[in-house]
Structures are given as structure tokens and as C-alpha cells.
Amino acid sequence: LVQTDLGAGGYRLAWEKPAGWAYTISSYRVWYQANSSAAPVLHSRYQVPATTVASTMELIAAGLPEGPEYTFFVTPDAGPCAMIGPIVPTAKPEQVGNFMAVRNTQSSIEFEWTPPGSDSDGVPRVEAHVTT
């Protein structure tokens, strides 16, 4: 990834398609973070459609707040099914413990819980819970 500061909150980014990538790339997601952040946070603001013609991709990232320097990251997107294949559950996930509502307003409720245990090697059995 080559980044050029254009001034006034703009950067020119250029990168090459990853060599040996086994999946069809549908687009690239560009992430950035301000280097001056006390707690660095990655932001995804740009998505660039992949082309089959160009071996070098380019993006002008504009409209960023002036002042801080930025670090950019580019990740290819091949779609979730292409990346991981079919998901075949091997067991029912364990329940969370101590599930309770801790705060509520007229438009939201915040919950807390204790995650289920870990395997013998310390790896959590469940990586995330999605509440809908």
C-alpha cells in the first residue's frame, strides 16, 4: 500500500491485487485510523469495486479531518461464503450465564452476561452472540 498525503484531508492510496489469492475479489474495503488517537479505532469508510483489468487499484480518500496523520489498511472482500465455505455446526452452543438487563431507556435496553466457558486450550467456545 502506497499512501500520498494530498493535503486538505485527502490521500491518494494505491495497492496491488494480492498475489495467489484463491477467491474472486468483489471489492476492497479501506480502513483508516488517526495516528494521534489515544485509543486507536479503525474506521471503514470506503469500498472500492474490484476490476479484472487493473492490477493496481487506486483510491482518493478525501474529507478526512485535517491535522492528524492517518494509517490506512486495505482488505479484499470475497464475500463471506467464499471465504469460509458452508458452516456445519458440530454442537449446540452453550448458554450464557447471569443474563440480565442493566440499563433501559424509552428506545433501548442494555444487557450483560457471563460468556460460556472455554475449551481446555483456553479458546472460547463461542466467539460472539448476536441479539436481534
C-alpha positions as CSV (number, residue, x, y, z in Angstrom):
1,L,0.0,0.0,0.0
2,V,1.4,3.4,-1.0
3,Q,-0.2,6.4,0.5
4,T,0.5,10.0,-0.6
5,D,-0.8,13.0,1.5
6,L,-2.5,15.4,-0.8
7,G,-3.2,17.9,1.9
8,A,-6.6,19.3,3.0
9,G,-7.7,15.9,4.4
10,G,-7.1,14.0,1.2
11,Y,-4.8,11.0,0.5
12,R,-4.0,9.0,-2.6
13,L,-3.9,5.3,-2.0
14,A,-2.6,2.7,-4.4
15,W,-2.2,-1.0,-4.0
16,E,-1.8,-4.2,-6.0
17,K,-4.1,-7.2,-6.0
18,P,-2.8,-9.8,-3.6
19,A,-0.7,-12.5,-5.3
20,G,-2.0,-16.0,-5.1
21,W,-5.4,-15.0,-3.7
22,A,-7.7,-18.1,-4.2
23,Y,-11.0,-16.3,-4.2
24,T,-12.7,-13.9,-6.6
25,I,-12.3,-10.4,-5.1
26,S,-15.6,-8.5,-5.4
27,S,-14.3,-5.3,-3.8
28,Y,-11.7,-3.8,-1.4
29,R,-12.6,-2.2,1.9
30,V,-10.3,0.6,3.0
31,W,-9.9,1.1,6.8
32,Y,-8.2,4.1,8.4
33,Q,-7.2,5.3,11.8
34,A,-5.8,8.6,13.1
35,N,-2.3,8.0,14.4
36,S,-2.9,10.5,17.2
37,S,-5.8,8.7,18.7
38,A,-5.3,7.7,22.3
39,A,-7.3,4.6,21.7
40,P,-6.9,3.7,18.0
41,V,-10.2,2.9,16.3
42,L,-10.4,1.6,12.8
43,H,-13.0,3.2,10.6
44,S,-14.3,1.7,7.3
45,R,-15.4,4.5,5.0
46,Y,-14.5,3.4,1.5
47,Q,-15.4,0.4,-0.5
48,V,-13.7,0.1,-3.9
49,P,-15.2,-2.3,-6.6
50,A,-12.6,-4.7,-7.9
51,T,-11.8,-4.7,-11.6
52,T,-10.4,-7.5,-13.6
53,V,-8.3,-5.3,-15.8
54,A,-6.3,-3.2,-13.4
55,S,-3.5,-4.9,-11.4
56,T,-3.0,-1.8,-9.4
57,M,-6.0,-0.3,-7.5
58,E,-6.3,3.3,-6.6
59,L,-8.5,5.5,-4.3
60,I,-8.5,9.1,-3.4
61,A,-9.6,9.3,0.2
62,A,-11.0,12.8,0.8
63,G,-12.9,14.6,3.5
64,L,-10.8,13.4,6.5
65,P,-10.3,15.9,9.3
66,E,-7.1,17.8,8.8
67,G,-4.3,17.7,11.3
68,P,-3.7,14.1,12.3
69,E,-1.7,11.7,10.2
70,Y,-3.5,8.5,9.2
71,T,-2.7,4.9,8.7
72,F,-4.6,3.1,6.1
73,F,-5.3,-0.7,5.6
74,V,-6.8,-2.4,2.6
75,T,-8.6,-5.7,2.8
76,P,-10.0,-7.7,-0.1
77,D,-13.7,-8.8,0.1
78,A,-14.6,-12.1,-1.5
79,G,-18.0,-12.4,0.3
80,P,-18.4,-14.5,3.4
81,C,-19.4,-17.7,1.7
82,A,-16.4,-17.7,-0.5
83,M,-14.1,-17.1,2.5
84,I,-15.3,-19.7,4.9
85,G,-17.5,-22.1,3.0
86,P,-20.6,-23.7,4.4
87,I,-20.9,-23.7,8.2
88,V,-21.7,-27.1,9.8
89,P,-22.4,-26.9,13.5
90,T,-20.8,-29.7,15.5
91,A,-22.7,-29.0,18.8
92,K,-25.3,-26.7,20.2
93,P,-23.7,-23.5,21.7
94,E,-23.6,-23.2,25.4
95,Q,-25.9,-20.7,27.1
96,V,-24.6,-17.5,28.6
97,G,-24.8,-17.1,32.3
98,N,-26.1,-14.4,34.6
99,F,-28.1,-12.8,31.7
100,M,-29.7,-9.5,32.9
101,A,-30.9,-6.1,31.8
102,V,-28.7,-3.5,33.3
103,R,-30.0,-0.2,31.8
104,N,-33.0,0.8,29.8
105,T,-34.4,3.9,28.2
106,Q,-37.5,4.5,26.1
107,S,-35.6,3.4,23.0
108,S,-33.0,0.8,24.2
109,I,-32.1,-1.9,26.6
110,E,-28.6,-2.8,27.6
111,F,-27.8,-6.4,28.7
112,E,-24.9,-8.0,30.4
113,W,-24.0,-11.7,30.7
114,T,-21.2,-14.0,31.5
115,P,-19.8,-15.8,28.5
116,P,-19.8,-19.6,28.4
117,G,-16.6,-21.4,29.3
118,S,-13.5,-22.2,27.2
119,D,-12.1,-25.3,25.7
120,S,-9.2,-27.0,27.5
121,D,-6.7,-24.9,25.5
122,G,-8.3,-21.6,26.6
123,V,-10.1,-20.8,23.4
124,P,-13.6,-19.5,23.9
125,R,-16.3,-22.0,22.7
126,V,-18.4,-19.1,21.4
127,E,-16.8,-16.0,19.7
128,A,-19.8,-13.8,19.7
129,H,-23.5,-13.5,20.5
130,V,-25.9,-11.6,18.2
131,T,-29.0,-10.2,19.7
132,T,-31.9,-9.4,17.4
